[in-house]
Amino acid sequence: MSNEEIIELQELRKERDLQERKVQSLKFEFEDNDMALRALESWRRFRWVGFFISLAAFAGTFVFAYLHLRVIDLTTPGLYDNYADTVSNSVSVVSIAFALMLLLALAILCIVQGSKVFMELGDSDAARLMAQARMKKNYHIEKEHLLDQRKILQRSLYEEEVKLKFMLPRLEELEGQETSWG
C-alpha cells in the first residue's frame, strides 16, 4: 500500500466513525420525536375533564336551584301564620342565595375552563392566536411542529446513511489491501 492509500484509509475510518455517530445521533433524535408525539397525544386525551366536571357541577347546581325555587313556590302559603313558616322561608331564601352565588361562580369557572380547552385543543385560527398570545400549548401547533421536525430528521437520516453507504466500498477495498499486505 502506498502512503497516500494509508492516509486515505485513516481518513475514511475517521469519516466512517463520524458518519456512524451522526446516524446514531439522528436515530436517537427520531426516537425522541416519536416519544414527544406520544406524550402530546396523551396530554390531549384528558384536557376535557376539567371542563366537563365544571359543566356537570354547573348543571347540577342549576337543577337544584330551579327545583328548590319550584318547591318553595308550590309549598309556601300566602300568609306566614306561624313561626315555623317564617323560619322555613328564611332558610329556603338563604339556601337559594347560596345556590345562586355558587351557580355564578360555576358559570365563571365553565367559561374559563371552556376558553382554556378551546385555546389548547382548537384547530381554528382564533384558537391558535389565543394560545400564542397567552403562551399556552396548542395541540395542533405542537403536532405540526413535531411532524415537521420528523420530516427533517427523516431526510437528514437518509442523507447520512447514503453517505455512509457510498463510503463503505472504498473503505472495504482499502482494508482488503491492508490485510493482504501484511
Secondary structure, DSSP 4 states (H G I P E B T S, - for coil): --HHHHHHHHHHHHHHHHHHHHHHHHHHHHHHHHHHHHHHHHHHHTTTHHHHHHHHHHHHHHHHHHHHHHHHHHH--SS--SHHHHHHHHHHHHHHHHHHHHHHHHHHHHHHHHHHHHHHH--SHHHHHHHHHTT---HHHHHHHHHHHHHHHHHHHHHHHHHHHHHHHHHHHHHHHHHHH-
